[in-house]
Amino acid sequence: MPDVKGIERVQRFRKARRERGDRELNVWIPGLLGAAIDQAVESGQFKTRQEVITHALETMFAQKDRNVVT
């Protein structure tokens, strides 16, 4: 039997995230990257996989003073 309260909770969570401008993306990553992400969480460097991935993406794409050679 489905957990109706749990399903509703997830729907509210996702709706709130969308309303604040977040996007949900599903991606496949190589096994070595997955292991590195898991290791970062297990070592206590980050609390969750999401934090690891968000940090990596922000480091790459959200830096204001990136030097890009074209």
C-alpha positions in Angstrom: 0.0 0.0 0.0 1.5 3.4 -1.0 2.6 5.8 1.7 0.2 8.7 0.8 1.6 11.1 3.4 5.2 10.4 2.2 4.2 11.0 -1.4 2.4 14.2 -0.5 5.5 15.4 1.5 7.8 14.8 -1.5 5.4 16.6 -3.8 5.3 19.6 -1.4 9.1 19.5 -1.2 9.6 19.4 -4.9 7.0 22.2 -5.5 8.7 24.5 -3.0 12.1 23.9 -4.6 10.7 24.6 -8.1 9.1 27.8 -6.8 12.4 29.1 -5.5 13.9 28.4 -8.9 15.7 25.1 -8.3 15.7 22.4 -11.0 15.8 18.7 -10.7 18.2 17.0 -13.0 18.9 13.3 -13.4 22.3 12.4 -14.8 24.4 9.3 -15.2 28.0 9.6 -13.9 31.0 7.4 -14.2 31.5 4.9 -11.4 34.8 6.5 -10.3 33.0 9.9 -9.8 30.2 8.2 -7.9 32.8 6.6 -5.6 34.6 9.9 -5.1 31.3 11.6 -4.2 30.5 8.8 -1.7 34.0 9.1 -0.2 33.6 12.9 0.3 30.3 12.2 2.2 31.8 9.3 4.2 34.8 11.3 5.2 32.6 14.1 6.6 33.7 16.7 4.1 30.1 17.1 3.0 26.8 16.0 4.6 25.1 14.7 1.5 25.8 13.8 -2.1 23.7 16.8 -3.2 26.1 19.1 -1.3 29.1 17.5 -3.1 27.5 17.9 -6.5 26.2 21.4 -5.9 29.7 22.5 -4.6 31.3 21.0 -7.7 28.9 22.7 -10.1 29.1 26.1 -8.3 32.9 25.9 -8.4 32.8 25.3 -12.1 29.9 27.5 -13.3 29.1 30.1 -10.7 32.5 31.8 -10.2 32.3 35.5 -11.0 36.0 35.9 -12.0 36.5 32.9 -14.2 39.2 33.2 -16.7 37.9 31.6 -19.9 40.2 31.4 -22.9 38.4 31.4 -26.2 
